[in-house]
Amino acid sequence: MSWTDERVELLKKMWGEGQSASQIAKELGGVTRNAVIGKVHRLGLSNRATGASPAKSEPKEKPAPAPKAEAKPKPAPKTEPARPTPAPTAEAKPAIPARRQIIPAGQPLPPQPSANEISPEALAKVNEIEKKAKKLSLMELTEKTCKWPVGDPATEDFWFCGLPVEAGKPYCEAHVGVAFQPMSSRRDRRR
């Protein structure tokens, strides 16, 4: 189905008459209600105040002022002490930074908190292994090469370990020791 000029004109006419999107879709045929709604919005026809049948829109507008009159008392309680309370929520905002800050590409990454959880022995072993690493690119990795990333992916100094993997794991022996730690040892370090 394509929106020909005739179909668009019929859509505009029917929309102006106050017909529903479902009725228009049925009349046009080969088009869904949602397609009609999308076309109405793209054409900028979403305001029906210019409709040709004011009798249909007037009853809808008359009940609307009554709820507006009822809604006027509601803003009054909102302007009461409910608005000064954002100060405590402003205090709560600093506690929310569980989300990590986005660092632009090419900028050095801040120290990662997970490094504090890794035992010094495992870190020393990883540092020694990384000196012997093959320093592979992403395209050079296979199922038999260690996929431990090293460095900032936004820089040219980024690489993967590339040493032979431990059976059933994606990393070499040293990186497995860092990545897969026993639950009890992780709990002990947090205390």
LINJO-V989078 format. One record per residue. N is the residue number from 0. RES is the residue in one letter. PHI is phi in whole degrees, 0 to 359 (999 if undefined). Layout:
n = [N N]
res = [RES RES]
phi = [PHI PHI]
This chain:
n = [0 1 2 3 4 5 6 7 8 9 10 11 12 13 14 15 16 17 18 19 20 21 22 23 24 25 26 27 28 29 30 31 32 33 34 35 36 37 38 39 40 41 42 43 44 45 46 47 48 49 50 51 52 53 54 55 56 57 58 59 60 61 62 63 64 65 66 67 68 69 70 71 72 73 74 75 76 77 78 79 80 81 82 83 84 85 86 87 88 89 90 91 92 93 94 95 96 97 98 99 100 101 102 103 104 105 106 107 108 109 110 111 112 113 114 115 116 117 118 119 120 121 122 123 124 125 126 127 128 129 130 131 132 133 134 135 136 137 138 139 140 141 142 143 144 145 146 147 148 149 150 151 152 153 154 155 156 157 158 159 160 161 162 163 164 165 166 167 168 169 170 171 172 173 174 175 176 177 178 179 180 181 182 183 184 185 186 187 188 189 190]
res = [M S W T D E R V E L L K K M W G E G Q S A S Q I A K E L G G V T R N A V I G K V H R L G L S N R A T G A S P A K S E P K E K P A P A P K A E A K P K P A P K T E P A R P T P A P T A E A K P A I P A R R Q I I P A G Q P L P P Q P S A N E I S P E A L A K V N E I E K K A K K L S L M E L T E K T C K W P V G D P A T E D F W F C G L P V E A G K P Y C E A H V G V A F Q P M S S R R D R R R]
phi = [999 237 274 283 300 295 294 294 297 296 300 300 297 293 294 296 283 92 286 285 298 295 296 295 299 295 292 289 72 72 216 269 301 295 295 296 299 299 293 300 292 294 278 75 261 294 273 264 298 269 300 279 246 295 297 287 276 296 298 291 282 296 292 297 298 298 296 295 295 288 285 300 294 296 297 300 296 292 279 285 309 294 280 294 288 302 301 296 290 294 290 288 299 298 283 283 307 288 283 281 291 276 252 299 301 90 273 292 283 289 303 276 297 293 297 291 274 273 295 300 295 294 296 297 295 296 298 292 296 293 289 265 300 277 53 272 273 303 288 269 291 228 290 258 249 294 258 289 280 228 96 266 299 275 245 283 275 275 202 246 307 85 289 299 280 281 307 78 237 273 236 286 303 294 286 297 297 271 284 245 261 298 302 297 291 292 296 297 288 289 283]
